[in-house]
């Protein structure tokens, strides 16, 4: 794991409450290995009795401190979940504004102009799942009433080497968001563009992951992820690759 080190997930309880397992893995890209640069991706996952989150951030390659930006974004997501728990009436705009303020505070000693990064996150508070994305990468939802994964991320109108990103100024219009009842969800996957851009059949890829991992314990899942991320089959790939997910335990 790179970036923010957070505790492994624990079961939320028994009875009718939905119980998720969370897992993630990140592999530094060949280009960064060759240049002896850090992995610019970061991810985190965390569970409370009342809520949980998964988050992923990809630092901009053109920014010298982007790995700090991505780590700060994961920390900002965790803090947002706690703030939302304290103030459950927060609107979507207020949540995103708080997240941005958290990110800036986490980077108070850094040059913000060199810390640009994307963010993909899913927060659960009680029975509500809140999804938000700024920039590239891919967010995928697996609904209970469908056997096909649903891509949440809208197609970008930017050029291939451009993306929206966290920066000093907040721009609400650049964000993508949605909310779901937790009962609708069998799983959510977030991945950086190092994975997303190489997928020819996105739906088949995430359906296979869900089918393969739904009954495995977290440690076995992570070990398997490390294997295929380290042996990524696409010729000439160079980017960091990160995936983080939450799947309902023992989903039928």
Phi, psi and omega in degrees: 000139175247162176084223187284124178270114181238159182299150175295153182292155175230159180296145182280340181146193183241186180085218185276351183292135177292131180245121179257149164253145184238146179200157178195163180202149179222139180232125179295142182284155180304324181295317179291325175298313182298320182271003181055045177255157180286160170295124183271354174275153171215152176213163175205160171210148184201150180229133168246165175300332185255356184182176181196171178207156162231145181210150180216138179223140182240116180289144179290129183298336182276357182254128187294333183245027187294334177294329175289323178297317181291322176295320179294327180293320177295318176296324179293326178294317178298317179295323178299319179301318179294320179293321178295323176297320180288329182229075186295345180278000181304134176284169178300315179299318180294322177298313182293323177296317177297317178303313181298319177296320178300316181298314179298319180295323178294340182246027186302331183263005186248164174279104185301328182294346180249013185243017185301142181198161173270173174209133171233130182209149173230123179243134173249126171238112183056248184257009183249131171258125178246121179249139177215143179216137173230115179098192186278186192105184186219132176244130185229132179249136174250109182275156179291330185264016181219147176260010178239134177296149181246122178283122178273332186286125177284152178295138182277142176265002180277164176293162187299333181260017180236152175201154170290154183203161173293135178210188186298321182263142180270134178229104183297324186293344181273352183271150168247134182216160172194164178226148183219153170285134184300333179293340180283343196258132168258337180181157175224136178237136174236133177219151178283168184291344174298333173265310188302319185290344181262358184273118176276328180232084185299313183300315181295323180298310183285330175295320177295318178300314181298313181298319183286325189260351189298331182249003180269148173288159187303317183295323177290324177297313182297320178299319178293318179300319179301322181295308184283335174288323179288338181240048181301127192277354184281121181298138175077008179294148184222343190275158170298150184227126184219139175220136175224144187210164170224131183230138177299130181292133178054039178295144181263000000 
